[in-house]
Structure formats: structure tokens, C-alpha cells
């Protein structure tokens, strides 16, 4: 390319051009005179003024067409296009009057010719031309001209904008507010030096048609970044260094003054500019660097011996340094040092859109009171933690993508702090987030998922606030809390874990509050081995296991939660555990509401427990909880079941509307029941059988409006009933049968349908000062009236009276015939008195061969059941 012409040379060239155009115009006029003009094209002579106006109209039309062709191609005019334009111009100008040559140059040259001329100018000359006239000003601001100049100098495919200090971003021209984004970016970046090795040699030897770099007197070029840093210190270049594509090896970049180092290249700039070091830290920021900026490049530390003991990094940020790192890719192959080290009080960098990956140690290390803002970064596939935060460091990590690490995603320990917001942390080999040894981070609105072990692991006195996160699909528990750790876990969604939701063990503590915990394979919350968290205001539901599982001496306060629709028990308490469950709503479970077994203890108070497929509460195998002031209703298998040597204090509860007995006591169980209200059951009030015991006492203990006996004692059981009120039942008040005994003392039994107290044959009870009054005595009345007792009974309500067998009808021990049917229907048959007990009449039910004369329609029942149907017991299979 020829050197830039001087002003005088430019004027001479313009003069020759004007002369050449005039000669062509004359020759074209002579040629026209020799041609035979068709009649249709013969025009009348016109005045010079009108002829000039017509020619100007043609010229303007031609200019518009040329400009359209030029804008469509988006390329500077070529020699061929310039030549064809000159021919067309000559055809037009043959009708032009002879004018001043300068006016001709100004008015008659097409835009594409002018743009072709302007394309030879550099940026400063183009700005001077813009001051000549309005037309030149418009043409010199053409975006294509400035794009050509911009890409020649900076090599960016898309304009790089610098709206304010330490802010650089590329904006597509169509998305830019500026009319000419290329010129706008040019003006922002112009005062800078360039690191472009061999650029002058490339210029002089270049023979291609690609964009060529022309020499500029006011632009400084350097061969190395270190030389450029020295030049910036000595001169005034706006503190910007543009590093052009290439691999810059073993340059030790030590920054102790404010400077901007910016990668400059086409397409994806960061991958085209590579700075690497094999011996020392690649880039070091020390005190004095103030607001330095590094952006749009790849930074590597590739030691020859990756295992050599050293403390060297890709980037090292020391005390009182506040650099900005933007759009960089960082990698270190050292196994003993992190890729990025930020340590020391006052270290406060800003990292944006940085990728830290494939390092053989920690990705980002922040320690020793350092701070910093790290946002929109991607940190992945590092050998150790993606981020380490320790020793009172307090970074802000926002919108970062931390994934596929070969260790933990984020590790905070040794009193590390930090604020983590809207990060996506997933597919790390260990936990997504680990907190240890007094660390206290704040994690807000992050997504922590698909960890190959757990989601969040808090141990060894770890703390932290975990707020509004989504924790899901982790291989183990979503959250682990152990070893005297005490975090706050609030308003998170913890779901679809391959094991449990929250796992608190080995003296773990913590506040678990307002979380939505659901769909986990094991318990929503598991508390074990002396752990004592506060669990409140959570929703724990639709788990494939239980809701809350407390075992191995687990404790804790569990209050005001909603626990529902879990596959197993809503709450399990076992093996010496003693939590306090208070004011919870535990409902709609597919098994038991609350299940105490294997010496499970604790306090269950003021809860609503309802609509379970099994009983609301089960107590077994030495468990001894305090059950008080609860409402227990809607159980398909009863309200409370105490069995297999279960104990417990059951006090001041309201137990109602259960499909079977309100309370079951069986198999050597011995609870103490005081002041409860047991009413409106679809079976009996309290059923004690198979060696059950228990004490039922208190003047406020009320048993009323139950479908069967208020209290049924059967099969070798021996309870004590004192000062209870049993009334308004639809069967008997108290029934004792099948060899059971009881102590009945100062009870009030009244207004029951069948009668007050009924004792079967062979039963021996201690009756002391009981008041039995106002009962309806429907059995005695039916016998006196000659009715079949089946009329006052049903499948589930069995009156106690004499019953008989009929040998003539071949009845068995499981069949019974009431006294009136023996007298009427089986008159003359061979009958035998069996005993005084609970039964319904098989004759009246229509299950015998002869037809009952006293009852109505037959039934399909063939056996009399002497006790209520036994309750379903929960499985005690343990699940971790």
C-alpha cells in the first residue's frame, strides 16, 4: 500500500481528476454528434439552466442507485465499480454546462466515488474531511468506512464499548443506540497502545486482499506485554493496552499501578489471546494497582512440574487490590496451588463472566479477610473445590455456574463467610456446598442439585443461612447437618432426593423453618444421635418414606409444621429419642400419623392428627411418650393404638370420629390416661384386650356417643377405671368379657342405649361406688317384649345377654341364639345355654337353616365376632 499522500499531493490528484473528467465529457459530446438520433429521442433545445436541472436530476437518481449498491455489498468501492461509475457519470455530464472544476468535484462525483476516495484515509484524516461541508460530513460518517478502519486497528468483529471506566462489553451494531457504533467505539478506545508482535513486518510483506494494518504515527505498538506496561507508565495512553491474538509465553506480568489490559481480536476474543507462564504466577496484582482491568483473554499457569511445592497461580490478588477481571478463561495445571488466589485484607476484586475450569487444584481461593464481587462466572471440572472461602473472607458470589467439579462445589471453612446468590451448583462429585469449622455463609436463591453425594453438608460447628434455595435430586440427603453445627435453613424447596431431605445427626442443631420438603426417597427430615434442631412452619409431604424420623436419642422441637401424604408414618420416634412435637398438622398419611416404638419417648401436644389409613398415634415396645391436648380424628384404624408393652401418658386429648376404637390398649401395654374426651367414634370408645392394662382416670375423662361400648375390656386384660364419665353411647357403657378383670371405681355411666355396666360369664371385677343411671336398657326392654335381639344390634354392635346353641340346627360355638328366638323360633329343639356375653343373634341375622320368626331380612354374616376387629399394626422395618 502506498504511503499516505500529503495535502499538496492530494490537491494535485484532484486537479488531474477534474481535467480527465472534462476531456471525457468533450469526447462524449463529439461522439454524440456523429450518431443518428431516433425521432422519438429528438428534443427541443433548452436553456442552460433547465439542462443543468435535468442533469442534476439524473445524477441524483444515479447517486441513489450507486449508494444502494454500495450499502447492499457493505464493502468499500472497488476499482471496477469506480470505473463503471465514471462511465455512467460521463454519460450524464455530457449534458452538463461547463462549470467551475471545484464545484464539479463537489457536486457531480457520486457517493460511491467519494467513499472509495475516503476509504484510503485514516481516522484522523476522515475526521478532518468531515469538517469540509455537510456532504463530506455525512459521507465520512458512513458506518462501513469506520468498520473497515476499526477492524484494521482493533480486530474486533463486534464493536467493543467502553461507556465508563472498567466497563467493556461488545454490542452488536443493530442493538446499539449510536448511529455509528464503530466510530463511537473507536473514539472510546483510541488512546491506547497495542501489543501486536511483528505487525510492521506483516504490513510491509502483506500481499493479500485481507484487511491490512497501515502505519499510524500516533499509535504505539509493542512486541510484548511487559514492554507495553513500561510504555504505559512512561507515556499518556489512557492506561489501555490492547493485546492482539497470539500466545504470550513466560511473561511475568506484575501490576502495581492502574492499567487496563484488553484482549483484541476477531470472533470469540478470549480464546484468541493466550497469556501463559510455566515458572511464575502469570499475573500478579499488588498494592497500588487500584482499579486495574484485565479482560477478554485466556490466562494459564502450566508449570513444568505440576507437583513441585510452590505458591504460584494464574492470577494472584494481594492486599488492598481492587482489579476487575472480565470475560477471561483461566486454567492451572498445578496440583499445589489454586488457579486464582485472592487473599489479604482489602483485596476486593471484581470478576465478571470469567471461566475457571480444568484446574488440578482449587479453582477460586478467597481467604484472610478478602472480599470481592464474583458474578456471572462459570467454574467447573476443577480437581478440588470450585470455590474455597476461609479465614473471615467475605466475597459476594452472584449468578455463578459451579458444576461438574471433581470434589465439592463450594467449600467454606475456618470462619469463612460470603454471600452466594442465584448460583447454579450441580453435578459435583461430593456435596454441592460444604460448610465447616465455624464458617457462616449466606446462600440465597441458589439451585443446588444432582450432587453425587449430598446437596449441602454442614459439619464441625458449621453455621450459615440458607434461604429460598432449590435443593433437589441429590444422590444422598439434600442437607446434612452434624457435629454441633447450627445453621438456619429457611424458605427452601428440598425435593426429589434419592435419599432424605434434611439429615441431622451426631449432635447437629439448626433452625429448619418454612421449607417445602417433598418427594424424597427417605424421610423428609431425619434427626438422630443426640441432635436437637428446631423444626417449625415447614411443609413435609408426599415422601416415599416417612415425614420426620427421630431415632437413636434424637431430640428437637418440632412445631407448627404441616406433615401430610407421606407413604409411611408422618413422624417416627424410636430408640430412646425424645422430641417435642407441638401444634403440628399431621394428616392424610398412608400409614400412621405419629409412631413411637422401641423406647421412643417425647412430648406430643396440641397437634391436629387426622385422616390416616392406620391409627393417628401408635405406641409400642417400651415407648413412653406424653400425649396431651391433641385432636386425633378420622383414623381408619382408630385414634391411638398402644400395644406390645407400650406405655405413655395420654392426657386431655380429644379423640373422635375414628373408624375403629378411639383408643386401643393391648398386649401388656400400660398407659396412663387422664382427662381425655373420646367421642363420636364409629366403633367403641376404648378397647382393651389381649392382656392390656392401663389406668383411666380423672373427673374430666369423658367417653360419649360412640357406636359400640364406651369401654370394652376383653381377653385377660386388667385396666383400672376411676372417676370417668361414660354416657350417650349407642351400645353399652362398659363391657367386660373373655376372662378379663377390671377395677371400676366411682365412674358415672349413664344414658347409654344398651345399659350401663355389663359383665360376661366368668368375669370378676372390683366395683366401687360407681353411679349407673338413666340408661335406656334397650336389651332388657327387647327381651321383655319378646323381640329378637338382632333388631337392636348390627354387624358391629353386639348386645351382652344370655345366648344359646341349638343342636337341632347344628350351630357351632361361633353361633349364638338369643333367648327370645330359643323360645319362639327353636321351640321344641334341643338347645343349650352357652354363656352370658357379647353377641348378635344368628337366628335373627338369617344365617341358620330355619327362618327367624322375630327378625326381618337375612344377612350374609355367618360368625359372631365377640370383640372389635383388631387394629393394623405398623411395620417397624428401619430405613436410614
Buried (B, 14 or more C-beta within 10 A) or exposed (E): EEEBBEEEEBEEEEEEBBEEBBEBBEEBEEEEEEEEEEEEEEEEEEEEEEBBEBBBEBBEEBBEBBBEEBBEEEEBBEEEBBEEBBEBBBBBBBBBEEEEBEEBBBEBBBBBBBBBBBBBBBBEBBBEBBEEEEEBEEBBBBBBBBBBBBBBBBBBBBBBBBEEEBEBBBBEBEEBEBEBBBBBBBBBBBEBBBBBBEBEEEEEEEEEEEBEBBBBEEBBBBEBBBBBBEBBEEEEBBBBBBBBBBEBEEBEBBBBEBBBBBBBBBEEBBBBBBBBBBEBBBBBBBEEBBBBBBBBBBBBBBBEEBEEEBEBBBBBBBBBBBBBBBBBBBBBBBBBBBBBBBBBEEBBBBBBBBBBBBBBBBBBBBBBBBBBBBBBBBBBBBBBBBBBBBBBBBBBBBBBBBBBBBBBBBBBBBBBBBBBBBBBBBBBBBBBBBBBBBBBBBBBBBBBBBBBBBBBBBBBBBBBBBBBBBBBBBEBBBBBBBBBBBBBBBBBBBBBBBBBBBBBBBBBBBBBBBBBBBBBBBBBBBBBBBBBBBBBBBBBBBBBBBBBBBBBBBBBBBBBBBBBBBBBBBBBBBBBBBBBBBBBBBBBBEBBBBBBBBBBBBBBBBBBBBBBBBBBBBBBBBBBBBBBBBBBBBBBBBBBBBBBBBBBBBBBBBBBBBBBBBBBBBBBBBBBBBBBBBBBBBBBBBBBBBBBBBBBBBEEBBBBBBBBBBBBBBBEBBBBBBBBBBBBBBBBBBBBBBBBBBBBBBBBBBBBBBBBBBBBBEBEBEBEEBEBEEBBBBBBEBBEEEBBBBBBBBEBBBBBBBBBBBEEBEBEEEBBBBBBBBEBBBEEBEBEEBEBBBBBBBBBBBBBEBEBBBBEEEBEBEEBBBBBEBBBBBEEEEBE
